[in-house]
Amino acid sequence: KYITAWMKKRASPRKHLDRRTGEHVHFLFQLRNRPIAKEVLNQTVIPLLCKKAGIPIEDSKGRITSHRGRASAVSMLASVPQGMTIFDLAKWCGHTSVQSTMSYVRSKPTQLASAFAKADQAARMIEIVIDKEVIAAGATKDGAPWKYYDLGDSYCSNAFWSTCPHRMACARCYFNIPKPSAKGVVLAAQQAANRLLEEVWLSPEERDAVSGDVEALEGMLNKLRDKPALDGRTPGEISATCGSQVSSPFTESE
């Protein structure tokens, strides 16, 4: 309120280059049409303002400076809903490295909890492709595949993939469609398809496999060796027919 009143009252100042943003702006504090030096701000102007406002020049974090105000502004911009991204903030601050901007941002505990919840949810999400043309044609009544789970280097055409015991390491049953195959290429390029994310609940054993625990993955594969896949065949029977290749839908590249 008072800054706005002061800007209306003072003489129209000349614009100067902000070396951090590259823009020509009106600096709030100027002397003879020149921006006041940082030392004058910290040693004279800010102490005077604090005295006039009746607040101490220091708080629990130390002395109040122009740099502290800048950090507060960046933190505020980053913490509001739909706030600026870290890259936008870096550009706004004039930083050449995002690491410099990170030192300004102070996340609130609620933000950290929200970010953790989202990250935890993302660990159980898998992309699915919905073939709208098949649905529109009514071919689903005849059992035509319409929902495809993206397993990384292949698709599963069974709509009940989430119930398959081999979902963490595809056994390559009849429902498996390799991406290099003709059908896989068509699915990847299909413009009419919807691509969505579906949440999949993982058991503790599957979570260990997702996190990169090789022993957990091998132990899980051994337990599933004689368990039938969605087409009724066991991994051993599938391996004897066409060779065994193991693929996880939650690879590091995903």
C-alpha positions as a printed Julia matrix, in Angstrom:
254×3 Matrix{Float64}:
   0.0     0.0     0.0
   2.66    2.5     1.06
   5.04    1.48   -1.74
   2.28    2.15   -4.29
   1.59    5.54   -2.72
   5.3     6.39   -2.78
   5.67    5.38   -6.43
   2.78    7.72   -7.35
   4.23   10.6    -5.34
   7.87   10.48   -6.42
   9.14   11.88   -9.69
   9.06    9.45  -12.63
  12.39    7.63  -12.39
  14.4     6.39  -15.31
  14.38    2.67  -16.07
  17.58    0.72  -15.47
  18.79   -2.71  -16.53
  18.2    -5.53  -14.07
  21.33   -7.61  -14.66
  19.64  -10.77  -13.38
  16.51  -10.72  -15.56
  17.81   -8.67  -18.51
  14.82   -6.32  -18.3
  14.71   -2.53  -17.93
  12.73   -1.79  -14.77
  11.98    0.96  -12.25
  14.05    0.37   -9.11
  12.17    1.19   -5.91
  15.12    3.0    -4.28
  17.08    5.41   -6.46
  19.27    8.42   -5.83
  19.65   11.02   -8.58
  18.1     8.59  -11.05
  20.56    5.83  -10.19
  19.82    2.6    -8.28
  21.09    2.63   -4.69
  23.99    0.29   -4.06
  23.36   -2.93   -2.15
  25.62   -1.77    0.69
  23.56    1.41    1.16
  20.35   -0.64    1.19
  21.61   -3.08    3.8
  23.48   -0.62    6.03
  21.24    2.47    5.82
  17.85    2.06    4.12
  16.73   -1.25    5.65
  17.77   -0.28    9.23
  15.84    3.0     8.83
  12.76    1.17    7.55
  12.96   -1.37   10.39
  13.26    1.44   12.95
  10.29    3.3    11.47
   8.22    0.08   11.41
   9.21   -0.71   15.01
  10.75   -4.1    14.23
  14.26   -5.4    15.01
  16.95   -5.41   12.34
  17.6    -9.1    13.09
  15.36  -12.12   13.48
  15.88  -15.82   14.24
  17.62  -16.33   10.9
  20.0   -13.37   11.23
  20.22   -9.83    9.92
  17.53   -8.65    7.51
  19.07   -7.8     4.13
  18.0    -7.18    0.56
  19.16  -10.7    -0.25
  16.81  -12.13    2.38
  13.91  -10.32    0.73
  14.85  -11.8    -2.62
  14.88  -15.31   -1.15
  11.46  -14.76    0.41
  10.05  -13.59   -2.94
  11.39  -16.65   -4.77
  10.07  -18.98   -2.06
   6.64  -17.34   -2.25
   6.48  -17.71   -6.04
   7.44  -21.37   -5.77
   5.03  -22.27   -2.95
   1.71  -20.95   -4.26
  -0.7   -23.33   -6.08
   0.11  -23.42   -9.79
   3.36  -21.64   -8.92
   6.37  -21.19  -11.18
   8.55  -24.18  -11.99
  12.15  -24.26  -10.83
  13.26  -23.49  -14.4
  10.94  -20.47  -14.6
  12.28  -19.27  -11.26
  15.87  -19.69  -12.44
  15.13  -17.56  -15.5
  13.29  -14.96  -13.38
  16.26  -14.79  -10.98
  18.79  -14.63  -13.81
  20.56  -17.78  -12.61
  22.59  -19.78  -15.1
  22.28  -22.9   -12.91
  19.11  -24.34  -11.39
  21.21  -25.35   -8.37
  21.59  -21.67   -7.49
  17.82  -21.24   -7.5
  17.29  -24.33   -5.33
  19.13  -22.62   -2.47
  16.43  -19.93   -2.43
  13.4   -22.21   -2.37
  12.24  -23.29    1.07
   9.48  -25.88    0.76
   6.74  -25.97    3.37
   6.14  -29.27    5.25
   2.72  -29.57    3.61
   4.32  -29.21    0.18
   6.85  -31.92    0.98
   4.09  -34.26    2.15
   2.1   -33.58   -1.03
   5.15  -34.15   -3.24
   5.9   -37.42   -1.42
   2.31  -38.61   -1.89
   2.48  -37.85   -5.62
   5.83  -39.61   -5.97
   4.49  -42.62   -4.09
   1.45  -42.72   -6.36
   3.61  -42.42   -9.49
   5.45  -45.56   -8.44
   2.2   -47.48   -8.94
   1.11  -45.93  -12.24
   1.32  -47.6   -15.64
   0.36  -46.19  -19.03
  -2.52  -47.76  -20.93
  -3.61  -47.28  -24.54
  -7.35  -47.28  -25.28
  -8.29  -48.14  -28.89
 -11.31  -45.87  -29.47
 -11.9   -47.21  -33.0
 -12.51  -50.75  -31.69
 -14.91  -49.42  -29.05
 -16.78  -47.23  -31.55
 -17.16  -50.18  -33.94
 -18.64  -52.31  -31.16
 -16.05  -55.04  -31.74
 -15.49  -55.41  -28.0
 -18.66  -57.55  -27.89
 -16.84  -60.14  -29.98
 -13.85  -60.1   -27.63
 -11.61  -57.81  -29.71
  -8.77  -56.25  -27.66
  -9.35  -52.58  -26.82
  -7.13  -51.91  -23.81
  -3.34  -52.28  -23.97
  -0.95  -51.99  -21.03
   2.42  -50.46  -21.88
   5.06  -52.83  -20.44
   8.1   -50.87  -21.68
   9.16  -52.88  -24.74
   5.8   -54.56  -25.35
   2.04  -54.27  -24.74
  -0.34  -56.61  -22.91
  -3.67  -56.84  -24.75
  -5.53  -58.44  -21.83
  -7.83  -55.94  -20.08
  -7.24  -57.84  -16.81
  -3.45  -57.46  -16.82
  -3.56  -55.92  -13.34
  -4.7   -59.3   -11.94
  -1.96  -61.28  -13.69
   0.61  -62.8   -11.26
   3.32  -62.21  -13.91
   2.61  -58.49  -14.36
   5.98  -57.45  -12.92
   7.89  -59.76  -15.27
   5.89  -60.6   -18.37
   5.97  -64.29  -19.29
   5.29  -63.48  -22.98
   1.97  -65.29  -23.28
  -0.43  -64.96  -26.23
  -1.61  -61.55  -25.02
   1.87  -60.04  -25.3
   2.51  -57.71  -28.28
   6.16  -56.7   -28.86
   6.51  -53.02  -29.79
   8.67  -53.76  -32.88
   5.9   -55.98  -34.26
   3.42  -54.67  -36.83
   0.63  -54.38  -34.24
   2.97  -52.69  -31.75
   4.04  -50.08  -34.33
   0.39  -49.37  -35.19
  -0.51  -48.88  -31.51
   2.4   -46.5   -30.96
   1.42  -44.39  -33.98
  -2.36  -44.55  -33.66
  -3.74  -41.01  -33.46
  -7.24  -42.04  -32.38
  -6.04  -43.85  -29.26
  -6.33  -42.45  -25.75
  -3.27  -42.72  -23.55
  -4.05  -42.77  -19.85
  -2.45  -43.73  -16.54
  -3.89  -46.48  -14.36
  -3.03  -47.02  -10.71
  -1.82  -50.51   -9.84
  -1.45  -51.67   -6.25
   1.89  -53.37   -5.62
   2.66  -55.92   -2.94
   5.74  -55.36   -0.71
   7.59  -57.98   -2.76
   6.73  -56.19   -6.01
   7.76  -52.85   -4.49
  11.2   -54.29   -3.73
  11.49  -55.49   -7.33
  10.46  -52.05   -8.63
  13.11  -50.36   -6.48
  15.82  -52.42   -8.2
  16.24  -55.27   -5.72
  17.58  -58.02   -8.01
  17.25  -60.75   -5.36
  13.6   -59.84   -4.79
  12.92  -60.01   -8.54
  14.66  -63.37   -8.91
  12.81  -64.76   -5.87
   9.51  -63.62   -7.32
  10.31  -65.24  -10.7
  11.16  -68.55   -9.02
   7.83  -68.55   -7.18
   5.95  -67.86  -10.42
   7.78  -70.46  -12.5
   4.87  -72.92  -12.32
   2.04  -70.39  -12.07
  -0.05  -70.02  -15.27
  -0.1   -66.72  -17.16
  -3.3   -65.17  -18.52
  -3.45  -67.6   -21.45
  -3.2   -70.66  -19.16
   0.44  -71.58  -19.9
   3.22  -71.5   -17.32
   6.47  -69.58  -17.96
   8.22  -72.94  -18.43
   5.79  -73.97  -21.16
   6.08  -70.57  -22.85
   9.87  -70.74  -22.67
   9.89  -74.18  -24.26
   7.77  -72.87  -27.13
   9.37  -69.55  -28.06
  12.26  -68.86  -25.66
  12.14  -66.91  -22.43
  12.54  -63.15  -22.3
  11.78  -61.21  -19.13
  10.48  -57.66  -19.25
   9.39  -55.37  -16.43
   6.84  -52.6   -17.04
   8.58  -50.43  -14.46
  12.06  -50.09  -15.97
  14.4   -47.21  -15.11
  13.85  -45.69  -18.56
  10.13  -45.44  -17.83
